[in-house]
Amino acid sequence: MSTPVSPLQIGPHTVRPPVVLAPMAGITNAPFRTLCREFSGGKGLFVSEMITTRALVERNEKTMQLIRFDASENPRSIQLYGVDPATVGKAVRMIAEEDLADHIDLNFGCPVPKVTRKGGGSALPYKRHLLRAILREAVSGAGDLPVTMKMRKGIDDDHITYLDAGRIAVEEGVTSIALHGRTAAQHYGGTADWEAIARLKEHVPEIPVLGNGDIWSAQDALRMVRETGCDGVVVGRGCLGRPWLFADLVAAFEGRADDVAQPSLKEVADVMVRHAALLGEWIGDESKGVVDFRKHVAWYLKGFAVGSEMRRRLAITSSLAELRAGLDELDLDQPWPVGADGPRGRTSGNNRVVLPDGWLKDPYDCAGVDEEAEQDTSGG
């Protein structure tokens, strides 16, 4: 069934088709974005992994590495995490004044404890006044750069925040909102609530709303748009070990839904080696690049007939030659496995959200948030 979808407008940037790579810590660095962008033919929006505003303002060496964009990336998109309005404002002004990016996304969706225990990520929208202050500083500091935000439904089923947060975002000049249809307490477990995405779209018709959660295939993306009326999709775990998903997404949104990438193991192996090589070039050390790539091995090989011993070997390689040699020992003629398009990445729930002491006492009082909350350099 055809699903007509208009291009997504993010400030001056037209995103056609309206497909966005979700920021994922340790994953969506420049090499992975390069692969996804190549498979998409340069179509879509590819956002950096989460950057802590204080680390950016202080020009932390690791952080400055994380915001390096390939020359072919356009627009350049940075996702920021911060809890202090003044620091967020400084970071945004730094990006605008030094031409470090073309688009700024703010993270209010990360559920990991090291972020929420400091009042950041998916914990923050509960504090309505703090959320408003951060958005106001970001939008005013960004100048002509568009500011967007990504969030979850709320902290848990008893503390739902997304409709209030959406209205605040509109009032403060945010360009678009992405909603992950889960609470922080759900983490990545259970099923994403697509009805919440539809409700948010009805609640804030003034700006684009993007849906996120349980998009494992291009057909899932089309179904989300059809069922929720959202203006685009944000894809995270579905592309782990499968950057060619963006080729499927482009084809589907362009009316070629049957054009689905199903690479053989040989083709997958070639992408794995290229991914590891790109990481080495980006880091400036081949061995470190291959070591960083290890986390991706299981995702790429999901569903293929690869013995546990060989999987272990490939996950401890430390050179491109060693990685290539191990892959060449496999039966590379294997076709794409049935069922390999399904869920991947983290799926377990987490019923307890770690929050600052007294965080839930008052949804408006911002006491207890200080600069200590912004000392981590990455997360989410």
C-alpha positions in Angstrom: 0.0 0.0 0.0 1.4 3.4 -1.0 1.9 5.9 1.8 2.4 9.4 0.4 4.8 11.4 2.6 5.9 14.9 2.2 9.6 15.9 2.7 10.5 16.9 6.2 11.5 20.6 6.7 14.0 21.2 9.5 14.6 25.0 9.3 16.2 25.6 5.9 17.0 21.9 5.4 14.7 19.7 3.3 14.9 16.0 4.4 13.7 13.8 1.6 12.5 11.2 2.4 11.8 12.1 6.0 14.1 9.5 7.6 16.4 10.2 10.5 19.2 8.2 12.0 18.8 8.2 15.8 21.8 9.3 17.8 23.3 6.2 19.6 26.2 6.5 21.9 29.3 4.8 20.6 27.5 3.9 17.4 26.5 6.9 15.3 30.0 8.3 14.9 31.2 9.7 11.6 32.2 6.2 10.1 28.8 4.7 10.8 27.0 7.8 9.5 29.1 7.5 6.4 28.0 4.0 5.7 24.3 4.7 6.3 24.5 7.8 4.1 26.2 5.9 1.3 23.4 3.2 1.3 20.8 5.9 1.3 22.3 7.7 -1.6 22.8 10.8 0.5 19.1 11.0 1.4 17.9 11.5 4.9 19.3 13.1 8.1 22.1 11.5 10.1 22.6 12.8 13.6 25.8 12.6 15.7 26.0 10.6 18.9 25.0 12.5 22.0 27.4 15.3 23.1 27.5 16.7 26.6 27.2 20.5 26.6 29.7 21.2 29.4 32.3 19.0 27.7 31.7 20.9 24.4 32.1 24.3 26.1 35.3 23.1 27.8 36.5 21.7 24.5 37.1 18.2 25.9 39.4 16.4 23.5 37.2 13.3 23.1 34.1 15.5 22.5 35.9 17.6 19.9 36.7 14.3 18.1 33.0 13.2 18.3 31.8 16.4 16.5 34.1 16.0 13.5 32.0 15.6 10.4 33.0 14.1 7.1 33.2 16.7 4.3 30.2 15.1 2.5 27.8 15.4 5.5 25.1 18.0 4.8 23.4 19.0 6.9 25.8 18.5 9.8 23.6 17.5 12.8 24.7 17.5 16.4 22.7 16.1 19.3 23.3 17.8 22.7 22.6 16.7 26.2 22.5 19.3 29.0 20.6 20.1 32.2 21.8 23.7 32.9 20.2 26.3 30.7 23.2 28.6 30.8 25.6 25.8 29.7 23.3 24.7 27.0 23.1 28.3 25.8 26.9 28.6 25.7 27.2 25.3 23.8 24.6 26.3 21.2 26.2 29.7 20.7 29.6 28.1 20.3 28.2 25.8 17.6 26.5 28.7 15.8 29.4 31.1 16.0 32.1 28.6 15.1 30.1 27.0 12.3 30.4 23.5 13.9 27.0 22.2 12.7 23.9 23.1 10.6 21.3 21.6 13.0 21.1 21.1 16.7 19.0 18.3 18.3 18.4 18.3 22.1 18.3 14.9 24.0 15.4 14.5 26.4 15.0 10.8 25.7 18.1 9.0 27.1 17.0 6.5 29.8 20.4 5.2 31.0 21.0 5.7 34.8 24.2 7.7 34.5 22.1 10.4 32.7 18.7 10.2 34.5 20.3 10.1 38.0 21.5 13.6 37.3 18.2 14.9 36.0 19.1 14.6 32.4 17.7 12.8 29.4 14.2 11.3 29.8 14.1 12.6 33.4 14.3 16.3 32.5 10.9 17.0 30.8 9.2 16.3 34.2 10.6 19.6 35.4 8.5 21.8 33.1 10.1 25.2 34.0 13.6 23.7 33.5 12.7 22.3 30.1 11.3 25.6 29.0 14.4 27.5 30.2 16.7 25.1 28.3 14.7 25.3 25.1 14.6 29.1 25.4 18.4 29.4 25.8 19.0 26.9 23.0 16.7 28.6 20.4 17.9 32.1 21.3 21.5 31.1 21.1 21.2 29.1 17.8 20.5 32.1 15.6 19.5 30.8 12.2 20.3 27.2 13.1 17.2 25.0 13.6 16.7 23.4 17.0 14.9 20.1 17.4 14.3 17.8 20.3 13.9 14.0 21.0 12.0 12.7 24.0 10.1 9.8 25.5 6.5 9.6 26.8 7.7 10.3 30.3 9.4 8.8 33.3 6.9 6.0 33.9 3.2 5.4 33.4 2.5 7.6 36.5 4.6 10.5 35.3 3.8 11.1 31.6 5.2 14.3 30.2 5.2 14.3 26.4 2.1 16.4 25.7 3.2 19.1 28.1 6.7 19.0 26.7 5.4 19.2 23.2 3.4 22.3 23.9 6.4 23.9 25.7 8.6 23.1 22.7 6.2 24.8 20.2 5.9 27.9 22.4 9.7 28.2 22.6 10.4 27.9 18.9 11.6 24.3 18.5 11.5 23.2 14.9 10.4 19.6 15.2 9.9 16.9 17.9 10.8 13.2 17.8 8.9 10.9 20.2 10.1 7.5 21.3 6.9 5.7 22.2 8.2 4.3 25.5 8.7 5.7 29.0 12.1 5.8 30.6 11.0 2.9 32.9 10.4 0.7 29.8 14.0 1.3 28.6 13.9 -0.7 25.3 11.5 -3.4 26.5 8.0 -4.2 25.6 6.3 -2.6 22.6 6.5 1.0 21.6 3.3 3.0 21.9 2.6 4.4 18.5 -0.7 5.8 19.6 1.2 8.3 21.7 3.0 9.5 18.6 -0.4 10.0 17.0 -1.7 11.9 20.0 1.4 14.2 20.0 0.9 14.9 16.3 -2.7 16.0 17.1 -1.5 18.0 20.1 1.1 20.0 18.3 0.0 20.4 14.7 2.1 23.5 14.3 5.4 21.6 13.8 6.6 18.2 12.4 6.4 15.2 14.7 8.7 12.2 14.1 8.0 8.8 15.4 10.6 6.5 17.0 10.4 2.9 18.3 10.2 -0.6 16.9 11.1 0.3 13.3 12.8 -2.9 12.2 12.0 -2.7 8.5 11.0 -0.2 5.8 7.5 -1.6 6.0 7.4 -0.8 9.7 8.3 2.8 8.9 5.5 3.2 6.3 3.1 1.6 8.7 4.1 4.0 11.5 3.4 7.0 9.2 0.1 5.6 8.0 -1.1 4.7 11.5 0.1 7.8 13.4 0.1 10.6 10.9 3.6 11.5 11.9 5.8 13.5 9.5 8.8 11.2 9.5 10.6 8.4 11.3 13.7 8.1 13.5 15.5 4.8 13.2 17.8 3.5 15.9 18.4 -0.1 16.9 16.9 -1.4 13.6 20.0 -0.4 11.7 22.6 -1.9 14.1 24.7 -4.1 11.9 22.5 -3.2 9.0 23.3 0.2 7.6 21.7 -0.8 4.3 18.3 -0.4 6.0 18.5 3.2 4.8 18.5 2.0 1.2 15.3 0.1 2.0 13.8 3.1 3.7 14.5 5.4 0.8 13.1 2.9 -1.7 10.0 2.4 0.4 9.3 6.1 0.8 9.9 6.6 -2.9 7.3 4.0 -3.8 9.6 1.1 -4.4 8.6 -1.0 -1.4 9.7 -4.3 -3.0 13.2 -3.0 -3.4 14.7 -4.6 -0.2 18.3 -5.2 0.4 19.1 -8.8 1.4 22.9 -9.1 1.1 24.7 -12.4 1.1 27.2 -13.1 3.9 30.0 -12.1 1.4 28.4 -8.7 0.9 27.9 -8.3 4.7 31.5 -9.3 5.3 32.7 -6.6 2.9 30.7 -4.0 4.7 32.1 -5.2 8.1 35.7 -4.7 6.9 34.9 -1.3 5.4 33.2 -0.2 8.7 36.2 -1.3 10.7 38.6 0.5 8.2 36.6 3.7 8.4 36.8 3.6 12.2 40.5 3.2 12.1 40.9 6.1 9.7 38.6 8.2 11.9 40.5 7.3 15.1 43.9 7.5 13.4 44.8 4.0 14.5 43.8 0.8 12.6 44.0 -1.5 15.6 41.9 0.9 17.8 39.4 1.1 14.9 39.1 -2.7 14.8 38.7 -2.9 18.5 36.0 -0.3 18.5 34.3 -2.3 15.7 34.1 -5.5 17.9 30.7 -4.4 19.4 29.2 -4.5 15.9 30.2 -8.1 15.0 27.2 -9.9 16.5 24.8 -7.4 14.9 26.2 -7.9 11.4 26.2 -11.7 11.7 22.7 -12.1 13.2 21.0 -15.1 11.7 23.9 -16.4 9.7 25.3 -19.9 10.3 28.5 -18.9 12.1 29.7 -21.1 14.9 30.1 -19.7 18.4 33.8 -20.2 18.4 34.2 -18.2 15.1 31.9 -15.5 16.5 34.2 -15.3 19.5 37.3 -15.1 17.4 35.9 -12.3 15.2 34.8 -10.4 18.3 38.4 -10.2 19.6 40.2 -9.3 16.4 42.6 -6.4 16.5 43.7 -5.8 12.8 41.9 -5.5 9.5 43.9 -8.5 8.1 42.8 -10.7 11.1 39.2 -9.6 10.6 39.3 -10.3 6.9 41.0 -13.6 7.3 38.4 -14.8 9.8 35.5 -13.7 7.7 37.0 -15.5 4.7 36.9 -18.8 6.6 33.1 -18.6 6.6 30.6 -19.9 4.0 30.3 -16.5 2.3 27.7 -17.8 -0.2 25.0 -17.9 2.5 22.0 -15.8 1.5 20.4 -13.3 3.8 18.8 -15.3 6.7 15.1 -15.5 7.2 14.1 -13.4 10.2 17.2 -11.4 10.3 15.2 -8.2 9.7 13.6 -8.4 13.1 14.5 -6.8 16.5 18.1 -6.3 17.4 20.0 -4.4 20.1 18.9 -3.9 23.6 15.4 -5.2 24.3 15.2 -5.7 28.1 13.1 -3.3 30.2 14.2 -1.5 33.3 11.5 -0.9 35.8 13.3 1.5 38.1 14.4 4.9 36.8 17.3 6.3 38.7 16.5 9.9 39.6 18.0 12.7 41.8 16.6 12.7 45.3 13.2 14.3 45.5 12.9 14.7 41.7 9.3 13.7 41.6 8.0 15.9 44.4 7.3 18.9 42.3 7.1 18.9 38.5 8.0 22.6 38.4 10.7 23.2 41.1 14.1 23.0 39.5 16.2 22.8 42.7 18.8 20.1 42.9 20.2 20.4 39.3 23.7 21.8 39.2 26.8 21.7 37.0 27.8 18.2 38.3 25.0 16.9 36.1 27.0 17.8 33.0 30.4 16.3 33.7 30.1 13.1 31.7 31.4 13.5 28.1 28.9 11.1 26.5 26.0 8.8 27.1 22.7 7.5 25.8 
